[in-house]
């Protein structure tokens, strides 16, 4: 299990890949984002997108799925308070294969809760052409290692607590 | 059908309400965010949340569903480029009834595309106790009215084009 102390600036994690199908795009959008360019292939053709595209909420949810399966399943994750920025940079279309990546920008212990901290990170999805289709910036809340290494105010590692 | 010109600063739209059930929370999270506090009621009890909570991506998607059914179904919506900020302010739990609201902060024509513009807006969800559980800020892309009212640089409405 990875804890807050196992993350540091500059780390990058490949999260695997997933191919998205027309049926799933339409199914998700019928429930959550039933705009014509997400649910109706014919209407989508005459939209500015020229064809059916995935809801941005679907794309973001696919990224989250990859993040959990590719990394968080083995992290003492405690959730998150929100998203600082999300960009849907290119349309996601049926049969696109999306590849996920997480990059750690920084890490800090919580000032309020001694048992946890935040990692500031960027999530990205790329399609099969290498185009970046999604960017998400946020801070993930992660538990500190119980009885683990403590860090002095100056930032130097202190001895193990036992 | 509403176009860009039909939106202005300070407008507020009530988007209806929806009750979220444990089964849906678990189903969504199994597919997209299978962290223990989203998929396992027993494990969730011993988490910092004290019980099962909805994935933030599920909550955001529920908001989007309300926005489409409550407003966008009758708007010349062209999608969005992303989200400027999203906050999951309180946990969303099984049987919570969520009420949605959209507030328009401003409106501007696109400088690149004469056929469209952006409305800057804030979306909110409130639970049955009146607690705000979700806040989303973003700019929605909306078509301008075809052959509609033009606005002079000074902001005064010009005569109808025909």
Interface residues (C-beta under 8 A of the other chain):
Chain A: X28 X31 X32 X33 X34 X35 X37 X47 X48 X49 X53 X55 X56 X57 X60 X61 X62 X64 X65 X68 X69 X72 X73 X77 X78 X79 X80 X81 X82 X83 X84 X85 X86 X87 X88 X89 X135
Chain B: X28 X31 X32 X33 X34 X35 X37 X47 X48 X49 X53 X55 X56 X57 X60 X61 X62 X64 X65 X68 X69 X72 X73 X77 X78 X79 X80 X81 X82 X83 X84 X85 X86 X87 X88 X135
